[in-house]
Amino acid sequence: MSSQEEILSDGRFSCVARDPRFWEMPEKERKVKIDKRFRAMFHDKKFKLRYTVDKRGRPVNYTSTENLRKFYALSESDSDLSASDGKELGVKKKKKKKAKGKGEADS
């Protein structure tokens, strides 16, 4: 079989190298951006399936979460918010525990 350079140097196929329809899609545009509402599908057990064979019957060892990460990406603004949200939730939980402790002692 001919090498890629030989094919592109052929006059019949030279337009393929310059035509943007045949360029590979950049990774930033390839993945669908999703917001923080759907963040749980990367971590929730309900979305996780373990595959043992692929569609042709060959043995594989991967999960559906890997497929989700291949096709979806959290939007950048939401991923920054998610990190700060996690810290705020931890602080709120601690405050609630302290308030319950004082309330139980009073009653």
PyMOL commands that set and color helices and strands:
alter all, ss='L'
color gray80, all
select helices_A, chain A and resi 4-9+14-18+20-22+27-30+36-42+45-47+64-71+76-106
alter helices_A, ss='H'
color red, helices_A
select strands_A, chain A and resi 32-34+50-53+59-63+72-74
alter strands_A, ss='S'
color yellow, strands_A
deselect
rebuild
show_as cartoon
